[in-house]
Amino acid sequence: MNERRQMGALEAEVLELLQSSSEAMTPGHVLTRLGDTLAYSTVVTVLTRMHDKGLLGRVKQGRAFAYRPVADRHGLTARRMRQALDADPDRHAVLAQFIGDLSTGDEEILRHLLGERQL
């Protein structure tokens, strides 16, 4: 299959790969694990952009960087939620709207979690 992936789809695939690994991975390792015909420079670009977005941390490993997610899947979702909240100057209005849109089940989960934090 020679269709070009959309950048978002490739980022999601790379993130899933990195989250399933117990160790940080270099671009070469990512390229090998993807088992694809991507260019090395494409993998480097994707990893660099994901690092710049705050999704990945990196450490120098030889002449390359090795990358790993800054959080697990749930942590990254929570991070995106905080970023969306931070993007609006009226936190009260955003949180009120968010809570108003929750299902009864989600509202109960939130109440339970908030109750645990007050202990």
N, C-alpha and C positions, 0 to 999 in steps of 0.2 A: 504494500500500500504506500504510494508516494504522495498522498494528499498531505498538504501542509496543515499542521495542527494550529489552532488558534492559540495565542500566547497563554490565555487563561487556562485552557485545557492542558497545555504542557506544564504550566506551573502546578496545577492540581496533581498531575501525574508525578511530577518530581517531588512534591510535598508528601504525597502518599508513600513514595519509595523511601524518602528520608525518614518518615515517621515509623516505617516498618523495620528500620535498621537500628541496631544497638550501638553503632559507632558513626561518627561523622564520616562523610564521604567526599572525596575529591571529585572534580568534574569528570575525570577519566573513569572513576568508579561508577558515577551516575550514568554516564554514557554507555558503559558496558552493561549495566543492569537494565537499562531501558531496552537493550537489544534492538536498537533502531539504527536507521541510517542518518541520524542527525549529525550535523557538523559539531565538532568539539567546541568551536566558538559560540554556537547557539546555546549549548549547555552552560558555558561560562556566563554568557549574557543573562540567561534565565536565572541562574544561581545568584549572580550579582544583583539583579533587579529585586529578587526575593529578599536578599540581605538588606538592600536599601529600603525596602518596605517594612523591615523589622520582623519578617517572618522567620528568617534564618540567622543563626550565629555562625561565626567562622573562626577558624584557627589556622595559622600557617602550618603547612605540612610539606616540608621540602620546598620546592619552587611553586607549589600551588596552595590554595586554601582548601580546607576540608570543612564542609557545611553540615549543620544539623538544625532541626527546628528549635525555635526558642521555647516552644510549649507543645503539649500534645494537642490532639484534634479539638478537645473541649476548651483547652486554654486559648487556642487561637480564635475560636468562636467568641469566647468571652472578651478577648482583646479587641476583636472587630466591633463588638457591642459597645465597649468603652470608647473606642475611637469615634463611633457614630454619636454617642452621647456628648463627647467632648467637642464635636463639631458644631453643636448648636448652643448659643449663649444662654438659652432659657432651659436649664436642666429640669426645673420643676415641671414645665409644660411637657417636655419630652417624656419624663418619667410618668406623669399623669396619663398621657396618651398611651404609653406602653402598657401600663397597668390596666387601663380601661379596655385595651384590646386583648388581654389575656383570656384564655379559656378558663373555666372554673377549675379544672385540674391543674393548670399551670399556676393559677393564683394560689391554690392550696400549697403547691410545692414552694412557691416564693415565700408565703407566710411561714411555712415550716422552717425554711432555711434562715429567714430573718429572726425567727424565734430562737433558733440555735445560737445565733451570733450574739444575742443579748445575754446569754448565760455568763 
